[in-house]
Structures are given as C-alpha cells and as structure tokens.
Amino acid sequence: MNQELNRKLSVVYFSDIVGYTRLMGRDEDAAFRLMKKNLAAHTEIFEKHRGKIIKELGDGILAVFETVPEALSAALEIQEFCKKNREFELRIGLHSGEVIFDHGDVFGDAVNLASRIQSVGTPSSILISEKVFQNIPTGLDFSAIKLGAFNLKNVENEIELYALTNTPLAVPKRNEVLQNIKFQDRNLWKYWVGISAVFILVGYLIFSIFGDNRNWDDREKSVAVLPFENLSGNVDQDFFSDGLTSDVISQISKVNSLKVISKDAVREYKKGRPSLKEIAETLNVSTILIGSVQWDEDKIRISVQLVDVSKDKNLWEESFDRDSKDIFLVQTEIAREIAKALDANLSVEEQNQIGKAQTSSFSAYEMYLKGRDQYYKYDSATNLLAAETFKKAISIDPDYAMAYTGLADAYSQMSYFGLGMDWLDYSLEASSKALEIDPYLSEAFSSQGSAYYYKGRKDLSQVSFEKALALNPNLSSAIGNLATVYFSNGQLDKSLQLQSRSAAINPKNYIPFQIAGWIYRILGNQIEAKKWFDQSLSIQKDPVTYEQYAYSFLSDNSTDEALELLPKIFIEGTEHGSRHFEAAGLISFYSKNQGLAKENLQQSLNMNEAYDSDPYFPVPFYLAALIENKSEAQRLIDIAIKIRIDAIEDGDRDYNLPLYISMGYVLKNQETEAINNLKLAYELGWRDYFMVENNMAFDSIRQNPEYRKLIATIKKDIEQMNENLAASAQGSDKKLLRNL
C-alpha cells in the first residue's frame, strides 16, 4: 500500500476568466463556449512551452511549468491571444515552489499561494511572486514592476508581488490590488480551488449576520451547533438527529471565515444543557445554532434557529418539511436560495457542487449515520458493528464515498483495539476507493492520513492531512492530527499554530492544550507552557500532562515544585494504571530522586504485561539505569532495544524509537551506536533535548564532540522556530491593526 512521494520544484500557474459568472447568468451556452475556447487556447499554447494543465476549475486553469521562462512565455502568449480575440479577459498569477504530485493532481502551499496571487490581479494582468521574479534569467525580454508586500487570505506572512509590464499587459496599481484583497475579505467563504460548494446552513449563517447590519469583521465569527433534538419520541431515531448535527457542523466548518466548534465539544449537551449564555462562555463563541428533527411516517421536519447569545436575539430561523427520501433536496434548495440572497459570484464548479450529495439513497444515508453512531462509541464490539453497517450502506449505493471513508475509519480503529496491523491496509484500500469516487473528499484524505500514521509512515501521513486541509481548512480531525504529525516531525512552530486552532474549535479536549504546553516547554517558554498545562488539567487530569508540567518546573530548576506534582498524579477514587506510575517514576528520575524513581518505575513495569513487546514503553531503559542487578538490567535493555529495532525495520519512523535505543546503548557502553541513534532520532524529528541533557544515563557521552554538536544544532533549530513564531505573531498584529 505504500507509495513514494513525488515532490518537485515547479512554477504554478493559475488563470481566471474575468466576469464569467455574470455571463453565465445571462447566457449559459455562450459561457460554456467561452470556457471551451479558453481551455483550447491554453492547451495549444502550453504544448509549445512544456506546460502541463492539471485541471480546469470552471472558468479557471491550474497548470505547472518546469521553468520560470517557460511559464512567463506561456502566460504572456495567453494574454496576447485574449487581446487579439477580444472575447474575454484573464487574470493570471504565478508562484514558484515545491509541489506534491499525486494521481494527476497537485498539492502544497505553492498551489494555494499561486491561486491567491491570481485572485487579487486585475483584468489582462500577470502577477508574479518574488520567487518567480528572482528566477527570471538576465537577458530575457521580460520586465516587471514591484507592487510591494501584501497580506493575502490564508497566507501566513506578507508576500512581495510584482506585475509583468510587457506589451499588451495591463499593469495594476497597488491600490487596485489592495481593493481586490478588501473585496475578498467580504467574501471569505469562497475557496481557492473553486471546488467547495455552498452547503446547508452555511450561507444562512453569513446572511443572518449581514442581515443584522453588522459585518463579521466587527465581531468574532464563531458558532456552536448544539445536538439536534429528536422530537419523534422514538429513541431509535437518535442516531439520525446526531448524524444530522455532525453533518451541519461539517458543512458550516467549510466556511473558512467561521470558527465552528467541533462535534466532540458539543456532544455532552445532548442530555440536558445549561443556559445558552453559559455554553457560549464555555465554548468561547458568540452565536449558537439549535435545531430539532421530527419524524411522521415518511415525512420529516427540520427546524433550526441561530441565536446571538450576547444580544439574546434570534438572527435567523427556518423550518423545512420534506419527504424523508427527499432530504437531500433541502441542501440544494437552501444553498441556491442563499447564493441568490448573497448575490454570490459562483464559479461553474461551485454551481455544479450546489446540490451535489454523496448519495441519492436515503436508505444508504441512514445506514451511514447508523455506522457513524456505532463508530463514535469507540468500543471494540460496536466498531465491528460499524464496519458491517458501513458495508450495508455501500451495498445499497456502491458509489457512496463517505461510506467508504467511514469504513476506512472503522478499519483503522481495529488496529487501535489490538486486532492486528493488517486492518490498516484494508483502511487504506477503503479510503483509496472513496477518493476514486470523489477525488476532492477531504474526509477521505484525513482517514488515509490516520492509517498511514498508525503504520508509522509519518511522511505519507503528513501529505494526506495537508491535502485534507487544502480542501477543507477547518476539518477538525485533520487539524489535530496534522498538528501531531508536525510535532513528531520536529516542526514545532507549525504544530503549535495548529494546536491553537484545534484548542479553539474543541475547547473541551485536553490534548491540544497539553501538546501546546509541551511545545512551549521545548521552546523554552515555561510561563506559556504552564498556562497551557493548567488549562489541559482543568479539562482532564492526565498523567502525561503532569509529567510534562514537572519537566517545565525542572527546566526552571524548580525541583521541589516538580516533586509536589507526584501526589496529584494519583487522584483519589481513580484507578491507577501503569501509565500513572510511569509518569511518577520519570518525574522522580529527572528530579534525581533515584529511590522514588526506582519504586514507581518497577510498579509501572509490573503492571504492563506488554512491556517486552511495546516499542513505546520507555520504563525498561530507565529502570535498567537504576537497578543493582546488572544481569537483569542487561536483559531489560536487550529486549527493549530489539523490539524498537524491529519496529524501525518494519517502517516505523517515530523518533522515540532511536532515542531510547540510544539510551540503551549508552547503558551498554556502546558510545558510537548511541550517537548514531541520537542522530537518527534528530533526523526523524526529535527536538526535546531536555530528555538527554537532564538524563544521568547520558553523562558518559556528555563531552563527546558529536553529541555536543548535535545538541547545539537542536538549540539552533529551536531558536529559529521561536523566531518564526515571533514573526508570525508580529504579522498577525499588523493585520489586526489594519482592521482597526
């Protein structure tokens, strides 16, 4: 199931027909003829300049070139063609960067940035990034003017833009580009690839705010969708109201300008709920959507109400009465009405997406929702039922991509429940089938990323999650999972930004707060680290959080404060497992309390029956460093090293494996092997040098030149990541000031 990544430095080309949507509204036949002529011209001209058309996005073209001169020559010839024929005008944008090629499509930041550059241009212009400008060879007949730095939507840092000035191009003024950016800010729901649809309730949410005579820019754009109430009186229909809630959350979250609280954070409000004001304060949102579903034989009524909590008023409410078999038509009706109300300039692709359902079969949809309901119980037995239920949905509709995605998730869970790693291959087959049906299904890429991650293929996992977020920037599962991948790859600055987003949309999940604190600790910001740890512990008392909290104290040389956390790990009335004693043992170990460390580590080992087969259980190494019985210590080390070597040979790329192998080799006095494994750990993403610098087992190699060089390199990386975060924060502050 493995596939090799195909990354290549390329010049990405985006073009867009000016005024196409208005023409489409007046004369669809003429618009389609124009679109075909545009494609034919691009195809003919690009063949001469070795350009490759990736896809047609309605009125736009996405293509790639191998060199800047070829891309500029093709773009200029295209604009010359338009000027000569006078039938339509184009905006063109170019950017150079690394692109991921996969199954005939392209992904990556370079694609997103090229799209953004094109979108802020003016008719008959060619805008290029600084990278393209810098790669124009001297002596070629291309001239350009610098327009300055701009903040483009969904682009973290300011981008220097240039405009080509060759005849017969139009050269936009800086103010014109700024006006286009400002206009886009008023249409934030439109996506960069033109593949997103106007989904159920999305438009209504935006329309409600505009109808309130207040721009979203003047208030926080946030909403929580509470579990829809089942009014049918039949508890067997709960799965449908729950599933509909999830679907609404999923659809609204595709509007990038909205902060939408994830389904996991609102699930507890199904059984009774506090006041809307309390919920809004807890979830940190300004609006709440409440809804209900009622069945009457084959009829279904869906009622929704959007509440501005701070003003205690309804922004919008509506009821939809439909035959159950026609429920998908509700999405089409709402989407088209909202597009009309907002005077939306929809591309052809967006118009095609409106009303597009994953399935036309209500029976298949019902089976899919039942499968999801079973899957979200996160239990081994119900997970098996979920897989079978997803299969039933597929048997009803073999082209139901989301059902294949559900099956992929269920298969991944099989491995989590210890039923074998072969299930991950089945999961990848199911997600591949989903993507074969719908190549732009973000949920399928997210499922694929999870399976690759469980297989230890972080490289492939990262690409899959990045694709998912390229298609849906607010997909909560992909945000959290990609943040974890970045963390494990050593990209701590990128991970921290995503962890913050994950915490914002799921404020009741302790994990993003825990990992954000972990990252701040590694980066040396112990004040921020402790703030995030406190927030994580307020949600759940997890031993890992206490362990990391203690390391933060130890980083400040506050040993007493670190040891004071030990009793808190063993919460009264809670069953204490191996992980609790492991955390207590490691805190004691790094606090130099060897007696207490040995006691807790031994208890952890005794409670873990899989200690001799679990490659992620570090206790044997630490215990071996403390026990007096050398033969027993040697036995523990040899077993622990072997299972980690086996995991690496099987393709697992987790940096913890060579990191702890290194500790084992230090204890065996094999210095060269220890250093080599530390280097491998660094290559795989290890940046937490606290774990060795404060580990007495590494004292024997502390003065090794290779060891010191490696630690210095890690510290330099951390310094760079802190600078990146500071620059990003400064850029955000600039954007905020401009909006004030």
Secondary structure, DSSP 8 states (H G I E B T S, - for coil): -----EEEEEEEEEEEETTHHHHHHH-HHHHHHHHHHHHHHHHHHHHHTT-EEEEEETTEEEEEESSHHHHHHHHHHHHHHHHHH-S--EEEEEEEEEEEEETTEEESHHHHHHHHHHHT--TTEEEEEHHHHHTS-TTSS--EEEEEEE--TT-SS-EEEEEE--TT-----HHHHHHHHHHHHT-TT--TTS-----TTHHHHHHHHHHTT--GGGS--EEEE---EE-SS-GGGHHHHHHHHHHHHHHHTTSTTSEE--HHHHGGGGS----HHHHHHHHT-SEEEEEEEEEETTEEEEEEEEEETTTTEEEEEEEEEEEGGGHHHHHHHHHHHHHHHTT----HHHHHHTT--S-S-HHHHHHHHHHHHHHTT--HHHHHHHHHHHHHHHHH-TT-HHHHHHHHHHHHHHHHTTS-THHHHHHHHHHHHHHHH-TT-HHHHHHHHHHHHHTT-HHHHHHHHHHHHHH-TT-HHHHHHHHHHHHHTT-HHHHHHHHHHHHHH-TT-HHHHHHHHHHHHHHT-HHHHHHHHHHHHHH---HHHHHHHHHHHHHTT-HHHHHTTHHHHS-TTS---HHHHHHHHHHHHHTT-HHHHHHHHHHHHHH-TTTTT-TT--HHHHHHTT-S-HHHHHHHHHHHHHHHHHHHHTT---THHHHHHHHHHHHTT-HHHHHHHHHHHHHHT---THHHHT-GGGGGGTT-HHHHHHHHHHHHHHHHHHHHHHHHHHHHHHHHHHH-
